[in-house]
Amino acid sequence: MGRFLKWISILVVICCIALVIYTYIGPMFGVSFDPVRTLTQEPVILNES
């Protein structure tokens, strides 16, 4: 069981490092992490009785 947990923890650390590297190198390959912004307007009715 100890060997299994060791390999799982190593895999988690490698995945985290790969994710950090991808966030820095991704924009060089055309990947955009910017959110898509759209203007949304909704009417608000105040004190409706």
Secondary structure, 3 states (H helix, E strand, C coil): CHHHHHHHHHHHHHHHHHHHHHHHHHHHHCCCCCCCCCCCCCCCCCCCC
